[in-house]
C-alpha cells in the first residue's frame, strides 16, 4: 500500500490506484509519498521517485492545466440555441419567433444559413 500526504490528510492507495492518480495528473510532484519498498519509513516528494516520473504524462498534465474545466455553460447555451432552431421549424412556433424574438430565423430557414444560429443568438 502506498501512502500519500496531500496537505494535512494522508491517503492510502493500492498500487493500481496510485498509477491511475499519477497518470491522471492528480498527484503533484510536491506531494509526500511513503512506500516502504521504495522509501523505507521516510516521506519523500513524489517528484523524486522513479515510480512517479515513469508514470507521469507531462503532456497530458500540461493540457489539463491549460484547458481547465469543461465549458458546461457554453454547451448548455448551444443546446438552447439548437432547440430554438428546432422549434422554429414548426409552423405554429415560427411566426411568433420571427415576429418577436429572432430576426435571423428567415435566413436560416429559407436560405440555409445555419451558421447564423450560432453567431447571432
Secondary structure, DSSP 8 states (H G I E B T S, - for coil): -EEEEETTEEEEE-HHHHHHHHHTT-S-TTSEEE-HHHHTTS-EEGGG-HHHHTT--HHHHHHHHHH-S--HHHHHHHHHHHHHHHHHTSHHHHHHIIIII-SSHHHHHHH--TTHHHH--
